[in-house]
Amino acid sequence: MKSEEVSLKLLGSITQKDIKIGEGIYIKKGSILSTNDISYLKKMNVKKVFVSKVLIETPLLLQLERFIVKSEQPLFWEEYIDTLEQTKKFFKLLENGAIEDPEPLLLKMHNLISLLEDKKEFFKFAYSVIGCEDSLYRHSINVSIISYIIGEITLLEKPILLSQMGYLHDIGKVRLDQEILYKEAPLTIEEKLHVQKHTTLGVPLLKSLGIYNTYIQEAVLYHHENRRGDGYPNKLDSKRLSHGVQIISFIDALDTLCSDRVYKTKTSFLNALNILYFDAVSNRLNPLVVFSFIEYIFKLFTEESVLLSDGRIGQLYHLNPKEIIRPIIKFENDTYLDLSLYQNLYIQDFKKK
């Protein structure tokens, strides 16, 4: 049995031994290493691990089909796969200049959401996907689903409308140069400006498809604006951004952070919440939206085992009224930790099973 140096070359490889950090087991034998696992192992100064055959990348469809086998809601994941395929066809047709009615896809999204019973499982499964295959289409579906959930949580806007806004928010990307959009190397200033045009290109495309709903058009045009007024394309501040747009902006950022892209590797779902919490504190994102979602997630995952940034394993025990992002953590020896008292300590990830 041979050990391998920890690097991104191990992405998709299978662990042959438990990987221990501190007193607990972080990754169990037989686990498939993700980008987030590798990043954390490097951060914790783990030099080498025992792994078996290295898999370049598990195809997306195979990963999603595994969800069906493991899931308590297989019908949802079957419909997710079909919705993904239909979304891909729809976007490709638009990319090639066709005019397609989006209404059947919006109805399909509504049907998909109606099949979602275990939201906890959705977040865990959706953000365990490795690789950036079909990232734009998955992004559209995920933003739609989570926007619907936030609509139910906050009551700031109708959930079904938020779902439609989320599904179509990036539609302008079909009008971009696809080589630039999926370029792995850093973009030049001119290329960045080109990609930013997806917001302004999206609105006339919506109109050509017969979509004149003002809320959906604003989601397409303004989802990269922020409350401080230094976003694009029009540098609008919070007074000129609807609640719906601010919700889409948050979920767009969340899903992007939690997903691999050609130009970056993903961060963990819980670490993404930590990052976006401070974006809300600095008034880039809407605090009411972000804090409400974090509270919802921590309640949803109460008693779930989590990995702290210092390598310790504990349980999400209780919300913290002092600071929503820093809950009370319970350890196996029935001791408790108030994360608000340790500003350099935070939740890194869920414990790997």
Residue pairs with C-beta under 8 A, 6 or more apart in sequence:
1 16
1 17
1 50
2 50
3 48
3 49
3 50
4 10
4 13
4 48
4 49
4 50
4 51
5 47
5 48
6 38
6 41
6 42
6 46
6 47
6 48
6 49
7 38
7 42
8 35
8 38
8 265
9 54
10 33
10 38
10 49
10 51
10 54
11 33
11 34
11 35
11 38
11 57
11 130
12 32
12 33
12 54
12 55
12 56
12 57
12 58
12 130
13 32
13 33
13 51
13 52
13 53
13 54
13 55
14 30
14 31
14 32
14 33
14 51
14 52
14 53
14 55
15 27
15 28
15 29
15 30
15 31
15 33
15 49
15 50
15 51
15 52
16 29
16 50
16 51
16 52
17 29
17 49
17 50
18 25
18 27
18 28
18 29
19 25
19 26
19 27
19 28
19 41
19 46
19 49
20 26
21 41
21 44
21 46
21 311
22 310
22 311
22 312
22 313
23 312
23 313
24 311
24 312
24 313
24 351
26 40
26 41
26 307
26 311
26 313
26 351
26 352
27 33
27 37
27 352
28 352
28 353
31 37
31 352
32 55
32 58
32 130
33 49
33 51
34 128
34 130
35 130
35 260
35 265
35 266
36 265
36 266
36 267
36 268
36 349
37 352
39 265
39 267
40 307
40 348
40 349
41 49
44 311
57 130
57 131
57 133
58 130
58 131
59 133
60 129
60 131
60 133
60 134
60 138
61 81
63 128
63 129
63 130
64 77
64 80
64 81
64 84
64 129
65 81
67 77
67 80
67 125
68 74
68 77
68 78
68 81
70 125
71 77
71 118
71 121
71 125
72 117
72 118
72 121
73 115
73 116
73 117
73 118
73 121
75 115
76 112
76 115
76 116
76 117
76 122
77 125
79 111
79 112
79 115
80 112
80 141
82 108
83 105
83 108
83 109
83 112
83 141
84 134
84 137
84 138
84 141
86 105
86 108
87 105
87 137
87 140
87 141
88 134
88 137
90 100
90 102
90 105
91 136
91 137
91 140
91 171
91 174
93 100
94 100
94 171
94 174
94 205
95 174
95 175
95 178
99 208
99 209
100 209
101 209
101 210
102 168
102 209
102 211
105 167
106 164
106 167
109 141
109 144
109 145
109 163
109 164
109 167
110 160
110 163
112 141
112 145
113 144
113 145
113 148
113 163
116 122
116 145
119 149
119 300
120 300
120 301
122 145
123 269
123 297
123 300
124 269
124 350
126 142
127 258
127 259
127 266
127 268
127 269
129 138
129 259
129 260
130 260
131 260
132 259
132 260
132 261
132 262
135 259
135 260
135 261
135 262
136 170
136 173
138 259
139 170
139 252
139 255
139 256
139 259
140 166
140 167
140 168
140 169
140 170
141 167
142 251
142 255
142 259
143 166
143 167
143 169
143 170
143 248
143 251
143 252
143 255
144 163
144 164
144 166
144 167
145 163
145 166
146 166
146 251
146 254
146 255
147 159
147 162
147 163
147 165
147 166
147 247
147 248
147 251
148 159
148 160
148 162
148 163
148 166
149 159
149 296
150 156
150 162
150 247
150 250
150 251
150 289
150 292
150 293
151 157
151 158
151 159
151 160
151 161
151 162
151 163
151 247
152 159
153 292
153 293
153 296
154 243
154 247
154 288
154 289
154 292
156 243
156 244
156 247
156 288
156 289
157 215
157 242
157 243
157 244
157 247
161 213
161 215
161 216
161 244
162 244
162 247
162 248
164 213
164 216
165 215
165 216
165 219
165 244
165 245
165 248
166 219
166 248
166 251
168 202
168 206
168 211
168 216
168 219
168 220
169 202
169 219
169 220
169 223
169 248
169 252
170 198
170 202
170 220
170 223
170 252
171 202
171 205
171 206
171 220
172 197
172 198
172 199
172 200
172 201
172 202
172 203
172 205
172 220
173 181
173 198
173 202
174 205
175 197
175 198
175 201
175 202
175 205
176 194
176 195
176 197
176 198
176 201
177 194
180 187
180 191
180 194
180 195
181 195
182 262
183 191
183 262
183 263
184 262
184 263
185 263
186 263
187 195
187 263
196 224
196 232
196 233
199 220
199 221
199 222
199 223
199 224
199 232
199 233
200 221
200 233
202 220
202 221
203 217
203 220
203 221
206 212
206 216
206 217
206 220
207 217
211 217
215 242
215 244
218 242
218 244
218 245
219 244
219 245
219 248
221 233
222 234
222 236
222 241
222 245
222 249
223 245
223 248
223 249
223 252
224 231
224 232
224 233
224 249
224 252
225 231
225 232
225 233
225 234
225 235
225 236
225 241
225 245
225 249
226 249
226 284
226 285
227 237
227 238
227 241
227 246
227 283
227 284
227 285
227 286
228 237
228 238
228 282
228 283
228 284
229 235
229 236
229 237
229 238
238 246
238 283
238 286
241 249
243 286
243 289
246 285
246 286
246 289
247 286
247 289
249 285
249 286
250 276
250 285
250 286
250 289
250 290
250 293
253 276
253 279
253 285
254 272
254 273
254 276
257 266
257 267
257 272
257 275
257 276
258 266
258 267
258 268
258 269
258 272
259 266
260 266
267 275
268 348
268 349
268 350
269 349
269 350
270 306
270 347
270 348
270 349
270 350
271 346
271 347
271 348
271 349
273 293
273 294
273 297
273 325
274 325
274 346
274 347
276 285
276 290
277 290
277 291
277 294
277 324
277 325
279 285
279 290
280 286
280 287
280 289
280 290
280 291
281 287
291 324
294 324
294 325
295 319
295 324
298 316
298 319
298 324
298 327
299 319
301 316
301 350
302 316
302 317
302 318
303 315
303 316
303 317
304 315
304 316
304 350
304 351
305 313
305 314
305 315
305 350
305 351
306 313
306 314
306 315
306 316
306 329
306 347
306 348
306 349
306 350
306 351
307 313
307 347
307 348
307 349
307 350
307 351
307 352
308 314
308 329
308 345
308 346
308 347
308 348
309 344
309 345
309 346
309 347
309 348
310 345
312 331
313 331
313 351
314 329
314 330
314 331
314 337
315 329
315 330
315 331
316 327
316 329
316 347
317 327
317 328
317 329
317 330
317 336
318 327
318 328
319 327
319 328
320 326
320 327
320 328
320 338
320 339
320 340
322 338
322 340
323 339
323 340
325 346
326 338
326 339
326 340
326 346
327 339
327 347
328 336
328 337
328 338
328 339
329 336
329 337
329 339
330 336
330 337
331 337
339 345
339 346
339 347
